[in-house]
């Protein structure tokens, strides 16, 4: 019989000094010095004990696990494909095959003709323990494909170039890349960046086809080891964008796509704490920046005088502007209004009179999709909510009409009428109202079980989107809630800053107070909340369930309702 006593890791004295501070770490022995290769006998023995304990605990639940697996698998369409999108003379799309883990990349002529397989990920991954596709860039003329793969897990990619007319690969192979790929206007070369020893991209390089990569021209090198360099292009593809930044400060250079070795245009030299990004329309730069407000604003400047910024759209305390993209006849602005996604089209002759795309539900996630052409009249839009499966629309800018192109198919069936979704606001202890997105069965009985999820870090918002796996909880009587905590940027950059560094405790307190608020409002009862957070959300989980000495701390609300036995997180 398996021992169902959980293993306890041994405590072995160990300390190290960082920034003049001595840190005790009695569990340092659990990190194999050869990681990612783990061959330390003690570490392996402990992992085996943990696995044995898990298997023993889960064994009685195996029938339920198998049933849940079949349920979730039955909701996944294995031969999924994207909606074809026009780019020049071609329609491009991707598709999975039944049983496949990787995509195939396809295209066919707009004028009619046979489908053409551009890249076969399953074939590239065959026989490999690890495979990941990085950059994928078809040349401007459509005759070449530059793509990058990592088949070792090293998180460094190898660029390869394929002749799409013959299917043959060119001799150009560039290892160690960690960036996007951007073709020059004449398709004779492309820009990319190599990873340095710290896995940071501190450079932008130009490779000319047929030349030795060792001779590639370094167009820019970043001296600050905290900054990373990226390459991109403006919407009209006439300028290549070389950006550098460290998540709080950014700096942008532009080089002509027709002459990338020309003297770069520095849009504006870096200023600590200022972020900006740039697009271009007919010689005018459109600059999206947080220079005067964390909600961001939109400025313009003539490309001849790129640092002379004039405000076009002022910051709005209720609207967090997250992105701007230019097209031939209009530009589009994305953001979140009081935490809900907002999409709008702006005419160049009336830039402050937006044409908004309206969605009907109280909580949802929406965004502009892949719109590769500069002169477009119809925009691709993606939409989903906690009860609405992923939906792809075409939005006709002239008429304002949304045309449904595709709705996520759930093979085992799905009835949206069986579920309800709401957006709540729950006051944290300092009076700040925290948004909460919640979905529940139509016949949900208040006071029942509830699953609460949150992330709350790195300025990353958790969208209230659709999940087929979540349905297995809902169909068993659960409500499922997402707390949009400070630390994410759900309500704007200030929302992120208010959960960062010395204000980090706000994130933990918000989660605890949301849980208590859901109880106080009757959604659930004490002891019936399951909680989870992934990645940085794991730190959140540790903070909210344990006090400073590693034990549970019960607390009570001022109105004398019993609180969850969770830590104060401060």
N, C-alpha and C positions, 0 to 999 in steps of 0.2 A: 504494500500500500504506500502511496506517495505521502510524504510528510507534509502536512498542510500548515506547518509552522513557518512563517515567512523568514527567510534568511536575514541575518543582520550583518552588515559589513563591519569588518574589524576596524578598530581605531588604531592608527599607527602614527606616532608623533612625526610631524613634518612641518617646516615653516620656510617661508621665503620673504625676501624684502622687495617691496615695490614702492617707488617714490619715497623712500625713507621710512616706510611703514612696514613693520613685521607682521606678516599674515600667517596664522596657523591654519593648516589644511590637513587634518588627520586622514582624509580620504584621497590624498594625492596618489596613493599607490594604485587606485582604480584606473588611472590613465596610463595605458601602456606607452612607454617611451617610443615604441616603434609605430604608433598609430599613424596611418589607418590600418596597418598590418598589426593584428592583435595576436600575440603568441605567448604572452606572459601566463604562466601556469596558474598563479593565484587569481588573476583577473578572469581567466577562462573558467576556473572552478566556481567563482562567485556568479558569473553570468549563467552558468549551467544550473546552479541552485535556484536563481531567480526564475529561470525558464521552467524548471521542474515544479516550482511552487505555482506558477501561473497555470501550467497545464493541469495540476491537481485541482485548483480552484475552478477552472473553467469546465472540467470534465462533466459535471452534472448538467451544465448548461449547453452541452454540445448539440442536442437536438434543436434548441432555440437558435443557436448560432447558425446551424445549417439552414434552418427555415428562413432566418433573416437574410442570409447570403442569397438564397434562391429568390426571395422577394426583391432584393436590391438589383440582382442581376437581371431579373425579368423586366425592370424598368429602364434598362439601358439598351438603346438601339446600337448594336455593334457595328453595323455597316453605315455609320453616320458620315454625312458629307456636308460641306459648307455650300452656301448659295454662290453660284458663279458671279464674279464681278469683272466688269470690263476695265481693261487698262490698255489703251491703244488699240491695236488690231486683234487683241486676244481677250478671251474670257478665261479667268483663272479660278481654280477651286481646289480644295483638298478633300480626301475621302479616306475613311477607314474600311477595312474589310472585316467580315465576321471572324472573330477570334484574334484579330490583329491588335497590337499595342501601339503601332506607329502608323503615321499617315503616308499616303501617296499624294504627290503634288501633280496636278493636271492642268491642261489648258486646251482650248480649241479655237480656231479662227472665228472672229465675229461674223465674217462673211459666209461661214459654213465650211464644214470639213470634218476630218476625223479628230477624235480626242488624242492628245499627245501627253505621254507620261514624262514629266520633267525630272522628278526625283522619286525614288522608291526607297523610303525609309526602312520598311521591313527587310528588304534585301541588304541594305547597308548594315542593319543591326543583326542580321542572322549570324548565329554562332558566337556572339559577343555577350559578355556578362553585363556590359553597360553600353548604352548608346544614347546620345543626345544631339539633336540638331540645333545649331546656333543660328548664325546669319543665313539668310536666303534672299538673294537679290538678282533679279533678272535685269540684264542690261537694257539701256534705253531703247535700243533698236530691236530688242526681243530675241537676239540670236545667241546670247551667252547667258550662262547661269553661274554665279559665284555663290558657293555655300560653304558652311563650316560645320565640322562634326567633332565631337569629343567621344571617343570609344574606350576611354580608360578611366573616366571619373575624375580626371585631374583638373577639370574646370579650365582647361586651356584647349582651344579649338584649332583645328587644321583647316585652312582654306583650300578649296579645290575649285577648279573652273571647268565647266562642261560646255562643249559646243552643242547647242540644241538642234542644229541641223543634222549633224552626223551621229550624235550620241557619244562621241569620243571626248575624253578628258584632255585638256591642254597640259603641258608639262609644269605649269605654274602650280606649286604647292607651297603653302606658307604655314608652318607650325607656330604654336604659341600665341595665337590670336585671342583677344577677348574684347570684342566690340561688334558694332554693325559693319556692314560693307556698303559703300556708296560709290557708284560708277561715275566716272567722268562723263562729260557731255558727249564725247566722241566714242565712248566705249573702248578706248584703247588701254584703260587702266581703272583702278579703283583705290579708294581710301579705306584704311583700316587702322587698328591699333593693336600693339603687342602687349601682353601681360608682363609686368616686371616680377622680380623675385617675391614681392609681397602680394602678388595676384592683383595688382592695380594696373590700370591702363594709364600710363603717364605720357602717351605720345599719340600723334596722328601721322600716318605714313602714306606715301603714294607708291603704288606698285604699277609699273607698266608691263603689260602682257609680253611674255617672251624674254623678260630680263631676269637676272638673278635677284631673288629677294634680298640678298645681302647688300645690294646696291640701291634698295628702295630709299626714296627721299623722305627724310623726317621733316614734315611740314611744321610741326609744333611739338615741343617737349615741355612738360610741366615740371617746374622745379620744386613746387610745394608737394611733399610726399603725402599730404592729407587730401589732395585734390585728385580727381579722376577725369580723364579726357574721353570725350565721345565724338562720334562723327554722325552727321545726318545731312538732310537737304531741305531746302525750302519747298513749299508746295508746288511752285512752278518749275522746280528742279534746275533753276538757273544759277543758284548759289549753293555751295556746300558749306555746312555749318560745322565748325569745330568748337565744341563747348568744353569747358572745364569747370569743376565745382566740387564742393565738399558737403552738400546737403543744406548749407545755410548761406553760402556765398557762391556766385557764379560769374562767369565771364565768357563772352561769345566772340568768335572771329568768323568772318565770312571770306571765302575764296571763290572766284568764279568757277563754275562747273566746267567751263570751256578752257580754263587756264589755271589749274589748281596750284601751280607754283608761283603765281603772281603774289605781290605783296598783300597779305591779309588785311581786311578791314576789321579793326577792333571796334565793336559796337560801343562798349563802355568798359573802362578798366574796373576791375573788381573793387567792391567796397564791402567790408566785412558785414555780414548780416543781410545783404541785398541779393535777391535772386531775380533772374530774368531769363526769358527765352524769346526767340525772334522768328518771325516769318516775314515774307516780303511780297508786295503787290505793286507792280509798275513803278519801281524805283522808290517806293515808300516802305520803310520798315515798320512792322507792327510788333510792339514790344510789350510783353505780358510780364508784369513786375510787382513785387511787394515793397518797392522803395519807400512808399509813404504810408502803407497800411497793410497789415497781414492778410486782409481779404483780397489783395491784389487789385490792380487797375490795368487799363490798356492805354499805351501811349503810341505815338507815331513819331518818325523822324525821317528826313530825307537821307537816302543812302550816302549822299556826299557829305553830310554832317550828322553822322550816326549818333553822336552823344547829345544832340539837341532835342530832347524829348518834349513832346507836347501831349497833354492829356486828351484822350479821345473818349474814354469811358471811365468815369470816376469810381473809386471804391464804394461799395455798398455794404453797410453793416449786416444786412440780411443775406447777401449773396457772396459766396466764396467762388471767385473766378479761378477755374483750374486749368483752362486751356483755350487757345485761340488758333484758328487755322484759316488761311486765306485761300480763296478761289477766285476765278476770273471775274465773276459778276457779284460776288458777295463774300463776306467772311462769317465764320461761325464761332460762337462762344459757348463753352461748356462750363458748368459749375454746379454748386449746390446752394439752393435757397432754403435757409433754415434747415439744412441737412438733407434736403431732397434734391435729386438730380434735376437740373434745368438745362435744356438745350434751346438755343436760339440762333436764328439767322439774321444778320445785319447787312443792310445795303450800304454800299460805299457812299451814296449820296444822302443817306439818312442814318448814320451809324448809331445814333442813340435811340432809335425807334425799333426795338427788336421784334422779330416775328417768332414768337415762341411756339414750340411743339408741346401740345398739352396732352397729358396722360391722366387716366381716370381714377387710378387707385390711390389710396391714402399713403401707402408706402411701397416703394418700387426702386429698381435700378435701371438706368437708361444711359445710353451714350452713342455718339456717332461711331459708326463702324469703319470698315475699310473703304475709303473714298480716294483712290489713287490718282484720278485725273484732275487736272487743274480747271478745265472748263466743263463743269458739271451743272446740270439742272435738277438732277434727282440725287438725293443723298441717302446712303445706307445708314440705318439706325438699328440699334439693338435694344431690346426691352425685356425685362422679366420682373416678377415680384415673388413674394413668398407663396403665392397661390397660382401665379401665372407662369407656365413654362417659358423658357427662352424663346423669344420671338424676333424674327428679322423682318424689318420693314424697308420699303423705299418711300422716302418723303419727297413729294413733288414741291419744290420751292415756290413755284408760281401759284399753284392752287392750294397749297397747305394740306393736301390729302396724304394720308398714310395708307400704303398698300401692303398687305401682309404677303410676304414671300415664303416664309417658313415658320412653323411652330414646332418646337422640340417634341419629337414623337416619343411616347412612352409605350413600348410594345404591350405590356401587360394591362394597359388601360389607365385612364386618369379622368376623374370628374372634379373639376375645380369647384363645383357647387358644394362639395363635401367639406370645404374649409373656409375659414374667415381670417382676415388679416387686419390689424390696426396699428396705428402709430401712437404711442403713449409718451407722456412726459412725466418723469418722476423726479422730485426735488432731492438733491443731495444735501448733506448736512450744512453746507455753506449757502444754501438757497439756490444754487445753480440747477437749472432744469436739464436733466439728462434724457435725451430721446431714447425710446425703446421700440423696436419693431417686434411685433408678436404675431404668430400664426397659431391657429388652434382648430380642432374639428368643429364643424357646425353644431354638433350636439355636445360640445364640451361642457362639462360640469365644473363650475367654479369651485376652487379649493382642491382640484385634482393635481396630478403630478405636472411639473414644469421643468423644462431643460433651459438653462440660461447660459448663453455663450457670449464671449467678448474677447477683444484683443488689446486695444488701448495702448499702442506704441508706434514709434517711428513715423508718426503722421500718416498712418495707413488706415483708411476708412474701411469698415466692414459693410458691404452693400447688402440690403435686404433682398437677396436674390432667391432663386428657386433651387431646391435640392431634392432629387429623387430619393436619396437615402433617408432624408428627414421624414418622409412619409411613413416609414415604418414606426416611428415614434408617434406621429399624429394619429395613426390608425389604431394605436393602443391607448388612446385617451390622453396623451400628453399635449400640453401647449409648448411651443418653442419660441424663445425670446432672444433677441440680439440687443445687448446694451451698447449704445454708441458712446463710449467713454471718452473723457478727456485723455489726451495722449495720442489718439487718432486725430485725423483732421476732418472728421465727419461734419462738423459745423464751422470749419475754417482753420486757417493756420494758427490763430490764437488758441483755438480749442486744443491743438497739438501742443503748443508751447505751455499751456496751462496744465499739462500732464507730463512735463519733462523736467529733468534735473531736480532743482530744489522744490519743484511743484509735483514731483512724481507721485507723492502720496494721494493726490487728487484722484488718480486713476483707480487706486485700490479702494478708496473711500466711495467713489462713484459706484463701483460694482456692488459693494456691500449694501449701500443705500438703495440701489435699484432692487436688490433681492428683498430687502425689508419692505420696500414700497409695494412690490408685487404681492407680498403677503398681506400688508395693510389694506390694499385695495381688493383683496379677496380673490386674486387670480389663483393663488395656491395657499398652502399652509406650511407651517414650520416643519422641517424634516422631509418635505416632498419636492425639494429643489435639487436637481442634478446640475452641476456646473462643469464647464470645460473651457479651456483656452489652449490654443496651439502655438508653438514657436515662442515668441515673446509673451504670448498669453499664458505660457507655463509659469513664468515669473509671477504673473497676476494671480494664478491659482495658489501658488505657494504663499503669497502675501496675504490673501484673504482668508485662508483656512488656518493659518498659524499666527500666534502672537510672537512677540520678540524673543521669547524663551522657548519657542517651539511647541506651545500647547494651545488648545482652543480657548478662546476668550469670549464668553457670552456677554452680550451687550443688550441694552433695552432702549426702545424708542421713548421719547419724552411723553408720548400719549399712553405709555404703559403697555402697549402691545408687545408680545414676546418677539424678540428678534432671533434671527438665525444665530447659531453658535459659531460665528465667524470672527476672525481677527479684525482689529480696527485698521490695519494697513498703514498706520502712520509711524 
